[in-house]
Amino acid sequence: MIYVGIDVAKDKHDCFIMNSEGIIIADGFTISNNMEGFNTLLDRIRCCSSRQDKIKVGLEATGHYSYNILGFLLDNGLPTYVLNPLHTNLYRKSLSLRKTKTDRVDARSIAAMLMSDVGLKPYTDTAYHNEELKSLTRYRFDKVKERGQLKQSIARLVCILFPELENLVSTLHMASVYALLEELPGARQISEAHLTHLKTLLSTASKGHYKRDMALLIRETAQSSIGSHRPAKSLELKHTIHLIRELDTEIQEIETAIQAIMDKLHSPITTIPGISYRMGAMILAEVGDFSRFDSPDKVLAYAGLSPSTYQSGKLANCYPHMEKRGSRYLRYALFNAAKYVCHWDAAFAAYLAKKRSEGKHYNVAVSHAAKKLVRLIFALEKSGEPYHLAA
């Protein structure tokens, strides 16, 4: 066997090649991050072995820096392994007591790790092409988080300009309130508005839900409001509402693209009550190819949901904390999906209630439900069968 370790960087990649006897074939050569460099690496590998099944190429999961070279290796049919940087870092430290870290040492450690760990699973084309879905779901996650921060700003600004408004409506974050505040961003502006205009504005934005009596109530409340007249804050409020509307449009466009990919995948994950195509897409995107995992426990470990273990002498693992070392996006998706599934599925609801009756905190009980959910998703993805509710 030929083992190739690649330490990925932005402009260049350091490579190391050794065989199964531990003999160094190519000691630390560097290639450029371009097609010429990629072809140079391919030629060096093929000079060492002409058989694809006798080659293992390993590199760390370094985000977008590794994406292009990973695609090149897969397109050329080379068995490629994507390693967890935490795993390779611990392995490198185990090889020597000296504190040594260079790109050349990292490449050699990756090659040595490929040779020593026979349980590693190769990266597949399915996982690689799933990166498109991962990009979309993570992009949506960031946009939704950004929108949430802007909504917090809306609440802060309304508290300054018209604090009584929050008690008049069910929520500040709806179309009618945004339409009102975008045109009349403050208690003074609302109090001076003509009642007919205010009624028309609210009725149009709420699709007839708010009528003249609501317009009159809001204006009368604004006339006696303690809200400050702050033109700078009013301008900030208008711009914040505008940004939220732009984000709404962007998120909707992203979700349309996610829906199109999910329609092609025909995954049974969306047959589980409580898991929408958005949350299901995030779980599928982060896991990648389920064939890489031998059991649901390995998916749990990948998500960082498995309990940590510590035992030394007489000290036992009295309170095993969640590891939280895997994909934070996958952990977020599984934990939140478990909440919804426990709400909509009777079997999961009973399981959650059982854990709560044992005295567990709600979040701890949900984490147990998330582990149960992972086992279910793993079984469905392996079989390809839809989920059937228990009779």
C-alpha positions, -999 to 999 in steps of 0.1 A, spaced: 0 0 0 10 36 -7 0 62 19 -1 99 9 -5 126 35 -14 161 24 -13 192 47 -37 217 31 -30 254 30 -43 284 11 -16 288 -16 2 255 -14 0 219 -1 27 199 16 28 162 7 44 131 21 44 96 6 53 63 24 46 26 19 31 0 42 66 -10 54 72 26 66 97 33 40 96 70 29 91 73 -9 87 111 -11 98 131 19 80 164 21 75 180 -13 53 210 -19 28 216 -47 10 248 -57 -27 252 -52 -34 252 -90 -40 226 -117 -3 223 -125 4 215 -88 -25 190 -87 -12 172 -118 23 171 -103 9 153 -72 -11 129 -94 20 120 -114 41 114 -82 14 92 -68 10 71 -100 48 67 -102 46 50 -68 17 27 -77 -4 21 -108 -32 3 -89 -59 25 -74 -68 0 -47 -32 1 -34 -33 39 -27 -47 58 2 -47 96 2 -54 115 34 -60 152 42 -76 172 70 -111 187 69 -99 224 65 -131 239 51 -130 256 18 -92 253 14 -95 215 9 -125 216 -13 -108 219 -47 -80 194 -42 -105 169 -26 -127 172 -58 -96 166 -80 -86 135 -61 -121 120 -62 -125 128 -99 -93 109 -106 -106 78 -87 -81 80 -58 -93 66 -25 -94 97 -3 -98 100 34 -109 132 51 -96 133 87 -108 153 117 -81 179 126 -86 171 163 -78 135 156 -47 142 136 -35 168 162 -37 142 190 -21 116 168 9 139 160 14 147 197 14 110 205 43 104 181 68 127 200 72 144 233 87 174 215 64 203 207 70 203 170 44 214 144 52 222 108 34 216 75 59 188 67 54 171 101 16 174 96 17 157 62 39 129 76 15 124 105 -15 121 82 3 95 61 13 76 93 -23 78 106 -36 63 74 -12 34 77 -20 27 114 -58 33 115 -74 5 94 -109 15 105 -110 48 86 -137 52 59 -129 67 25 -147 100 15 -173 93 -11 -186 111 -42 -220 113 -24 -205 132 5 -185 155 -18 -215 164 -39 -235 169 -7 -213 199 0 -237 219 -22 -265 212 3 -242 219 32 -232 253 18 -269 262 14 -279 251 49 -250 268 66 -256 299 46 -293 299 57 -283 293 93 -261 324 92 -288 345 76 -314 334 101 -290 342 129 -283 377 114 -321 383 111 -326 373 148 -300 399 158 -318 426 138 -351 417 154 -335 422 188 -325 457 176 -362 463 166 -373 455 202 -346 478 216 -355 507 194 -393 504 199 -386 504 237 -370 539 232 -394 553 206 -428 538 214 -426 513 244 -464 510 247 -467 495 212 -455 461 224 -486 457 247 -510 466 218 -500 438 194 -492 401 197 -457 405 184 -436 434 170 -423 411 143 -452 410 118 -459 427 85 -484 452 99 -461 465 127 -432 467 103 -452 487 78 -464 510 105 -429 516 119 -412 519 86 -434 548 76 -440 563 111 -409 553 132 -419 567 166 -447 577 189 -447 613 178 -450 605 141 -479 581 148 -497 606 170 -496 632 143 -507 609 115 -542 613 100 -565 585 113 -578 576 78 -542 572 66 -533 552 97 -563 529 92 -555 523 55 -519 515 63 -527 490 90 -556 474 71 -535 469 40 -504 455 58 -525 431 80 -548 421 51 -579 434 68 -571 421 103 -566 455 119 -594 480 113 -603 515 124 -606 507 161 -570 494 162 -557 525 143 -576 547 168 -562 528 198 -526 530 185 -528 567 178 -544 575 212 -517 555 229 -490 573 209 -504 607 219 -498 598 256 -466 578 251 -435 582 272 -414 574 241 -386 597 232 -384 617 200 -350 606 186 -346 612 149 -314 592 148 -331 562 164 -361 566 141 -337 564 111 -320 533 125 -354 517 130 -364 523 94 -332 509 81 -333 479 104 -368 470 91 -355 474 55 -326 450 62 -350 424 78 -371 425 47 -341 420 25 -330 391 46 -365 376 44 -363 376 6 -328 361 6 -337 333 31 -368 324 10 -345 322 -21 -321 299 -2 -349 277 11 -362 273 -25 -328 260 -35 -327 237 -5 -361 224 -14 -351 216 -50 -321 195 -38 -342 177 -12 -368 168 -39 -340 151 -58 -327 132 -28 -361 116 -18 -348 111 17 -370 93 42 -359 117 69 -388 141 61 -413 114 68 -405 117 105 -432 140 121 -417 173 131 -387 173 107 -392 198 79 -372 198 47 -351 226 62 -340 208 93 -338 175 74 -315 191 49 -292 204 76 -289 169 91 -283 152 58 -258 179 47 -237 177 79 -237 139 81 -229 135 44 -229 99 34 -243 76 61 -223 47 46 -192 62 62 -206 53 97 -208 17 110 -234 25 137 -256 53 150 -231 58 179 -205 70 154 -230 95 141 -236 107 177 -198 110 182 -195 129 149 -222 153 162 -206 156 196 -237 143 213 -221 113 229 -212 115 266 -176 120 276 -158 93 297 -134 99 325 -121 73 350 -89 73 370 -82 52 401 -112 53 424 -127 83 405 -155 71 383 -174 90 356 -199 105 380 -214 131 356 -206 124 320 -209 157 301 -218 159 264 -185 159 244 -195 188 220 -165 181 198 -182 174 165 -201 195 140 -220 223 159 -244 226 130 -253 189 132 -256 191 169 -279 222 166 -301 205 140 -305 172 158 -312 189 192 -339 212 177 -353 185 155 -357 163 186 -378 190 203 -403 191 173 -404 153 169 -412 149 206 -441 174 201 -455 156 170 -447 119 175 -464 101 204 -436 76 209 -410 103 212 -433 123 235 -437 93 258 -399 88 258 -393 125 267 -419 123 295 -402 91 308 -368 108 310 -384 138 327 -401 116 352 -366 102 361 -357 137 373 -337 148 343 -335 184 332 -355 193 301 -324 198 280 -309 166 292 -341 147 284 -341 163 249 -305 152 244 -316 116 251 -345 120 226 -319 134 201 -299 102 205 -330 81 199 -337 102 168 -302 96 154 -308 58 157 -341 62 139 -326 84 111 -297 60 107 -320 30 102 -342 49 77 -313 61 56 -298 26 56 -331 10 45 -345 38 24 -379 31 39 -403 59 51 -411 62 88 -443 46 100 -460 58 131 -465 32 159 -500 19 160 
